[in-house]
Amino acid sequence: MRFIEKTYSPTSLDNWKTGRIAANQGLIYDELAAQPQSDLKDLLISEQKGLCCYCQQVITNNNSTIEHFLPQSKYKKHETEYLNLHLACKYSRGKGIKKEDKYCDVKKGNDLIINAILHPECETFFRYTKNGEILPNDFIFKNYKEFNKNVEKLNLKNQAILHLINVLNLNSIDLINKRKKTYNDTLKAMRKMSNAKKIAFLNKENAKQKLSRFPSLIKNIFEMELK
């Protein structure tokens, strides 16, 4: 998970809100017109550098959905607020996918989690294992199972991060397998690089407008190797 720097609400969305208020109509997301919705998705994809706000898989307009961080069903006053809207993937949606295999917004539902993605130091809250797991950035326990068995031993910050991981199911089998492959591929390629090339690679990747999947995992591996 990585920091998402929000910019400005799309003009078409602001104009839609102004028109609705002038007509004494509610700001209801499900009644959002096509143009502001399209402009919003384009902006969110750009802000998120083409990645799901939660799992960091690559998204497009077709395989993503607008996610209400504060659930739409519970926080009506925020359902069209730009700062509450992000873009999440659709990879675990569908009738054939079991409940335990769902992740990101479809798993989150109406639950509340810490809003890590709007914190500038978001990436430092997590670490990754060679087995593909995402964990709180604490080495007191070595794997996801141990963290969950010892929640009461964690500080409040890491309890909140673990809760986020659980609610979003970021350690689903699908995500673990995909991250494990990325981990192994990255490690193999990286070990052929000098430290100078590793640093240059990280800088180049970070400057891209569209990122490859799991950039925080890749960054984490490079930083560990550069220590």
Summary of the structure (lengths in Angstrom):
residues: 227
radius of gyration: 18.8
end to end distance: 21.7
largest distance: 63.3
contacts: 654
relative contact order: 0.13
helix: 50%
strand: 8%
